[in-house]
Amino acid sequence: MLLSLTDMLTWTIAPDAPELVLRDLVFDAGTRKLVYLSLGIGMGGGGQALAPASLMGRPDPQTRRVPLRITEEELNRAPHWTGETAQIDALFGVMPPLVVGPFGATHAPLALAAMLGSGDDPERQTDPRAEAALDRYDRLGRWLERPVFGRDAEMGHLADILWNAEANRLDYFIVAHGGFFSQDRRALPFSSLSHRAPGAKGGHLVLDLPASEMETAPTPDHLTS
């Protein structure tokens, strides 16, 4: 069963837990496995907790629920973070790079410093355990909308990732290209990933495929129906 990760972010945590919202998904790009669910706590943006993906049952696309076996005590002990890195990623997404290409993109450091501002709130420091996990692994939110290049040309941008729920394996990138009203989305194998630039260099992905692969690749609907 292949599931859209962006679609899962709109699903409900089960058993019913209105105080928990699935905010992001943390994965290991090397092993292609989900590692953590990043859970938003409370409706007022009270931070996020990293719950091990091993506590997740089989997601149900019919009821749009993500079963999660986690106690209040386990949730309290889980690594917590505040989400500042998401804000930094967003800045890189909107800042015009000085150079863009499949092997590098450079942003103006003074412009970045001005946008980030100064001053740290000690009450909003990230749990060191969460900081280590987020440094080691990758977040879906950091990858979405990043440019995707093939061996010879740009292919489009990353719109989604398809996850094999039974095997806990990321199987396909969903790459979109074209205009806003005529966007074509194609599924390309996750195993073709050869390089992912860090956020400071644009966060783009490079696949070991020719750009022409987009013409014959299956559509997401073909794989998930």
C-alpha positions as CSV (number, residue, x, y, z in Angstrom):
1,M,0.0,0.0,0.0
2,L,1.5,3.3,-1.1
3,L,0.5,6.4,0.8
4,S,1.0,10.1,0.0
5,L,3.0,11.6,2.9
6,T,1.5,15.1,2.3
7,D,-2.0,13.6,2.4
8,M,-1.1,11.9,5.7
9,L,-0.3,15.2,7.3
10,T,-4.1,16.0,7.0
11,W,-5.2,12.8,8.8
12,T,-6.3,12.4,12.3
13,I,-4.3,10.8,15.1
14,A,-6.1,7.8,16.5
15,P,-7.3,6.9,19.1
16,D,-8.9,10.4,19.1
17,A,-6.4,12.9,20.4
18,P,-7.6,16.4,19.5
19,E,-4.6,17.9,21.3
20,L,-2.2,16.1,18.8
21,V,-1.7,17.1,15.2
22,L,0.7,15.5,12.7
23,R,2.9,18.4,11.7
24,D,5.8,16.7,9.9
25,L,7.4,13.3,9.1
26,V,11.0,12.6,9.8
27,F,12.8,10.0,7.7
28,D,16.3,8.5,7.0
29,A,17.0,9.1,3.4
30,G,19.8,6.4,3.4
31,T,17.5,3.6,4.6
32,R,14.4,5.2,3.1
33,K,12.5,4.6,6.4
34,L,10.2,6.8,8.5
35,V,11.9,7.4,11.9
36,Y,9.7,9.9,13.8
37,L,6.3,11.6,13.6
38,S,6.5,15.2,14.6
39,L,3.4,15.9,16.6
40,G,2.1,19.4,17.2
41,I,0.9,19.7,20.8
42,G,-2.2,21.8,21.5
43,M,-4.0,24.2,19.2
44,G,-1.9,27.2,20.1
45,G,1.4,26.1,18.6
46,G,2.8,24.8,21.8
47,G,5.8,23.1,20.2
48,Q,6.3,19.7,18.6
49,A,7.2,16.3,20.0
50,L,9.1,13.5,18.1
51,A,7.3,10.2,18.5
52,P,9.1,7.1,17.2
53,A,7.5,5.8,14.0
54,S,7.6,2.4,15.6
55,L,4.7,3.4,17.8
56,M,2.5,3.9,14.7
57,G,0.1,1.3,13.6
58,R,-1.0,0.8,10.0
59,P,-2.5,4.0,8.7
60,D,-6.0,3.7,7.3
61,P,-6.7,5.6,4.1
62,Q,-10.4,4.9,4.4
63,T,-10.9,6.6,7.7
64,R,-7.9,8.9,7.2
65,R,-6.5,8.0,10.6
66,V,-3.0,7.4,11.8
67,P,-3.0,4.9,14.8
68,L,-0.5,5.9,17.4
69,R,0.2,3.9,20.6
70,I,1.7,6.6,22.9
71,T,0.9,7.3,26.5
72,E,0.8,10.8,28.0
73,E,4.0,9.9,29.9
74,E,5.8,8.8,26.7
75,L,4.7,12.0,25.0
76,N,6.1,14.1,27.9
77,R,9.4,12.2,27.7
78,A,9.7,12.5,23.9
79,P,12.2,15.0,22.4
80,H,10.5,18.4,22.0
81,W,11.4,21.2,19.6
82,T,9.9,24.5,18.7
83,G,10.0,24.6,14.9
84,E,12.5,27.4,14.3
85,T,14.3,25.3,11.7
86,A,11.1,25.3,9.6
87,Q,11.2,29.1,9.7
88,I,14.8,29.1,8.4
89,D,13.9,26.7,5.7
90,A,11.1,28.9,4.6
91,L,13.5,31.9,4.4
92,F,15.8,29.9,2.0
93,G,12.7,29.1,0.0
94,V,11.7,32.7,-0.7
95,M,15.2,34.3,-0.8
96,P,16.5,34.7,-4.4
97,P,19.8,32.7,-4.6
98,L,22.8,34.3,-6.3
99,V,23.6,31.1,-8.1
100,V,21.4,28.1,-8.9
101,G,22.3,24.8,-10.5
102,P,22.2,21.1,-9.9
103,F,25.3,21.2,-7.8
104,G,25.0,24.5,-5.9
105,A,23.0,27.5,-4.9
106,T,24.4,30.4,-2.9
107,H,22.3,32.9,-0.8
108,A,23.5,36.3,0.3
109,P,24.5,35.8,4.0
110,L,23.9,39.5,5.0
111,A,20.3,39.3,3.6
112,L,19.8,36.1,5.6
113,A,21.1,37.6,8.8
114,A,18.8,40.6,8.4
115,M,15.7,38.4,7.9
116,L,16.5,36.1,10.8
117,G,17.1,39.1,13.2
118,S,18.9,38.8,16.4
119,G,18.2,37.7,20.0
120,D,17.4,34.3,21.3
121,D,14.6,33.5,23.6
122,P,16.0,31.0,26.2
123,E,12.4,29.7,26.8
124,R,12.3,28.5,23.2
125,Q,15.5,26.4,23.1
126,T,15.1,23.1,21.4
127,D,15.6,19.9,23.4
128,P,19.2,18.6,22.6
129,R,17.8,15.2,21.8
130,A,15.4,16.6,19.2
131,E,18.2,18.8,17.8
132,A,20.4,15.8,17.3
133,A,17.6,13.8,15.7
134,L,16.7,16.6,13.3
135,D,20.3,17.1,12.4
136,R,20.8,13.4,11.7
137,Y,17.6,12.8,9.8
138,D,15.5,14.6,7.2
139,R,12.0,16.2,7.4
140,L,9.4,16.1,4.7
141,G,8.8,19.8,5.2
142,R,12.4,20.5,4.3
143,W,12.2,18.6,1.1
144,L,8.9,19.7,-0.4
145,E,8.9,22.2,-3.2
146,R,12.7,21.9,-3.6
147,P,14.0,21.8,-7.2
148,V,14.6,18.4,-8.7
149,F,17.4,17.8,-11.3
150,G,18.1,14.9,-13.5
151,R,21.5,14.1,-14.8
152,D,21.1,16.5,-17.7
153,A,18.5,19.1,-16.8
154,E,16.0,20.3,-14.3
155,M,12.9,18.1,-14.0
156,G,10.6,20.1,-11.8
157,H,10.0,20.4,-8.0
158,L,9.3,17.9,-5.3
159,A,5.5,17.8,-4.7
160,D,5.2,14.6,-2.5
161,I,6.8,11.3,-1.5
162,L,5.0,8.0,-1.7
163,W,5.5,5.7,1.3
164,N,5.1,1.9,1.4
165,A,3.3,1.4,4.7
166,E,3.8,-2.4,4.9
167,A,7.6,-2.2,4.4
168,N,8.1,1.2,6.0
169,R,10.0,2.3,2.9
170,L,9.9,5.5,0.9
171,D,9.4,4.3,-2.7
172,Y,8.7,7.3,-5.0
173,F,9.3,11.0,-5.3
174,I,6.4,12.8,-6.9
175,V,7.9,15.5,-9.1
176,A,5.7,18.2,-10.6
177,H,6.4,20.5,-13.5
178,G,4.5,22.8,-15.7
179,G,2.3,25.8,-15.0
180,F,0.0,26.3,-12.0
181,F,-3.1,25.2,-13.9
182,S,-1.5,22.5,-16.1
183,Q,0.9,20.8,-13.7
184,D,2.1,17.3,-14.6
185,R,3.0,15.0,-11.7
186,R,5.1,11.9,-12.1
187,A,6.5,9.2,-9.8
188,L,10.2,8.7,-9.9
189,P,12.0,6.0,-7.8
190,F,13.4,7.2,-4.5
191,S,16.3,4.8,-5.0
192,S,17.5,7.1,-7.9
193,L,18.5,9.9,-5.5
194,S,22.2,10.6,-5.9
195,H,22.5,13.9,-4.1
196,R,20.6,16.3,-1.9
197,A,22.1,19.8,-1.3
198,P,21.8,21.2,2.2
199,G,19.3,24.0,2.8
200,A,22.0,26.7,2.6
201,K,22.6,25.6,-1.0
202,G,19.0,25.5,-2.0
203,G,18.1,22.1,-0.8
204,H,17.7,20.8,-4.4
205,L,17.7,17.1,-5.2
206,V,19.6,15.4,-8.0
207,L,18.4,12.1,-9.4
208,D,20.5,9.6,-11.3
209,L,18.0,9.7,-14.2
210,P,17.8,11.6,-17.5
211,A,15.2,14.4,-17.5
212,S,13.4,12.6,-20.3
213,E,12.3,10.0,-17.7
214,M,9.5,12.4,-16.7
215,E,7.8,11.6,-20.0
216,T,7.3,7.9,-19.4
217,A,7.2,7.7,-15.5
218,P,3.8,6.7,-14.0
219,T,1.5,9.2,-12.4
220,P,0.8,9.1,-8.6
221,D,-2.8,8.0,-9.2
222,H,-1.7,5.0,-11.2
223,L,0.4,3.8,-8.2
224,T,-2.0,4.5,-5.4
225,S,-5.3,3.5,-7.0
